[in-house]
Amino acid sequence: MSKQTSKQVDLLHKVERRLTNPTKKKRGISFLVLLTLPFIMLYAGHRIFTTNEAAAAMAAQNAQLRQESAALAAANEEYQAVLRNEDPDLYYEYVIRIARERLGLSLPGDQLFVDRALQ
């Protein structure tokens, strides 16, 4: 056999050995990949799940803030109507309500109930 043919035969034997019995180094790398891949997938799934939870929580908070904003806008409109003094009855009712709620006052003839649980 010639020298070049001998080299080709040796190369074919090396390839055949590598295919039939891969080195332990190759097995270690593939084993490491197979071992870490599920953890990487679990971590990615966990991140996606927590991101979706956070988005849902933010959407709920956004809806609550929109409701509060609408309630404040309605109260502001009522205060603006009182300040413009468009309706004298509305102004009178507003003054009576504020006197009852904030100052604890009452009109003559009103029946007052005291809740002792709150005292």
N, C-alpha and C positions, 0 to 999 in steps of 0.2 A: 504494500500500500504506500501511496505517496504521503508526504508530510501533510499536505493540505487536506487530503481525504481523511487522514487520521484526526485532524483538528475538527473537521466537520462531524465525524462520528462521535468524538468526545463531547462536542456541543449538543448533539442530539441526545446522548445519554444524560447529560445534565438537565436538559429540558424535560426528558421523560421522568427522571427522578423527582424533579420539582413538581411535575403534574401529579404523579402518583403519591408522593409523600411530601407535601409542602413543609417548609421549615417551621419550627415552633414560633419563630418570630412573626411570621405571617398569621399563624393561628392566634397568637396573643393579641395582635392588633384587631383582628376581626372579632375576637371574643370581647375585647374592650369596647369596641363599637356596639356590639350587640347588647352589652351590659349597660352602657350609658344612654343608648337611644330611647328606651322607655322612660327614663328619668327626664330626659330633655322634652319628650312629648308630654309627660305629665305636667312639667313646669309650664310649658306653653299653654296647655289647656287650662291650667289654674289661672294664669295671667289673663287669658281671654274671659274666663268666667268672672273673675273679680272686676275686670273692666266693664263687663256687661252689668254687673250688680251696681257698680258706681254710676253708670249711665242711668240706670233705672232710678236710683236714689236721687240723682240730680234732676231727673224729669219730674219726680214726685215733689221735690222741693220747689221746682219752678212752678208747678201747678198751684201749690199752696201759696207761694208769693204772689202769683197772679190773682188768686182769690182775695188775699189781703189787700192788694193794690186796688181791686175793684171796690171792696168795702170802704177803703179810705177815700176813694174818689167819690163815692156816694155820700159819705159823711161830709166831705169837703164841699160838695154841691149844696148840701143842706145848710152848711155854715155860710156859704156865699149868698144863698137866698135870704137868710136871716140878716146878713150884713147889708144887703141891698134893700131890705125892708120892703119887699114886694107885697107881702101878705101880712097884715097886722095880726091876724089870728095865729099865723105860724110863729111870729115873733113872740107873742104872748105864751104860746105852748112851749116854745124853746126856753123862755125865762123860767117858767114853772118847772119844767123838767130839770133844768140845771139847779134850781133852788132845792128840789127834792133829792137829786142824786148826789150833788157835791156838798151842799150845805146842810142837808138833813132837815130842811124846813117842810112845813105842810100848810095847806089851806084850812081855814076854819071849817069844821064839819067832816074832815077826812078821818077815816078810821085807820089807825096805825097798828101794825102788828110787829111785835118784836120777836125775832128768832133768837132764843136763848142759846141755841147750839153754836151760834157764831160768836157769842160773847166769851 
